[in-house]
Amino acid sequence: MKLINHFVNGEHFKGQNANTVEVFNPATGDVTAEVALASQQETEEAIRIAAEALPDWSKTPPLKRARVMFKFKELLEANLDALAAM
């Protein structure tokens, strides 16, 4: 079964918690993967990292932020089938 790990600060990692939850395909009800649950410490660390990144992101000019978001949209659309298969 495919395991979906955490993604924080540009890095994938498994985490310390061995607990997972199932991911279901809403169209079929089939289990397609498992998602690793984060510990409280990992969750707090992810929140801290995101909060630290916010001031720099907020200072980024709106046009550049829009370009980043549109690039993200393009990547999502280009990889839609692979993402749906997860």
C-alpha positions, 0 to 999 in steps of 0.5 A, spaced: 500 500 500 502 506 498 504 511 504 503 518 503 508 522 508 509 529 510 511 534 506 514 540 510 519 546 508 520 543 501 522 536 504 518 529 505 519 525 511 516 519 514 515 522 521 515 519 528 508 517 529 507 510 526 499 511 526 496 512 519 489 513 516 486 510 509 485 514 503 479 512 499 477 514 492 470 517 493 468 514 486 469 507 488 470 507 495 477 503 494 482 504 499 488 507 495 493 509 500 495 511 507 497 517 510 502 518 515 499 522 521 503 527 525 505 527 532 503 533 536 511 536 536 511 535 528 505 539 527 507 544 532 514 544 528 510 545 521 506 550 524 512 554 526 516 553 520 510 556 516 509 562 520 516 563 519 516 563 512 509 568 512 513 575 513 518 573 507 512 571 502 508 577 505 513 582 502 513 578 495 510 583 490 503 581 488 505 580 481 511 575 483 506 571 488 501 571 482 506 568 478 508 563 483 501 561 484 500 560 476 506 556 476 503 551 481 496 551 477 500 549 471 504 543 475 497 541 478 494 541 471 500 537 468 500 532 473 493 531 474 493 524 472 499 522 477 496 526 482 489 523 481 492 516 482 495 517 489 
